[in-house]
């Protein structure tokens, strides 16, 4: 099942359950996907849908941080954004954390350390992770690669 189909399924569940807040959130996502498909003239790949979902989580997280930093933690919008993030995170594929990435990259540690630049080293790491069909965020992989390259 594609990520778009998963979002559509959750939308239908929310609609049937009468969960207006979740339905509206998922409707916005489906609208963004439909717009992207109309522009490109083809189906949006899961990677693009995932990128959209991660962008929404990031945006909500930044807004939450702003509200809380201005002592507005009791603002009703805080609860709404937290619920939205919870829904979005259920849709996102689970990515490896830094420790799991480091463990998975031990097999190619020498190649990573021996690479000419951090960019090439990150490329080696990403290729290895993709070969193992593991999902990891680029910034997390980059941080692990840098730690490998700076470790004595």
Buried (B, 14 or more C-beta within 10 A) or exposed (E): EEBBEBBBEBBEEBBEEEBEEBBEBBBEBBEBBEEBBEEEEEEBBBEBBBEBBBEBBEEBEEBBEEBEEEEEEEBEEBEEBEBBBEBBEEBBEEBBEBEBBBEBBEEBBEBBBEBEEBEBBBBBBBEBBEEEEBEBBEEBBBBBBBEBBEEE
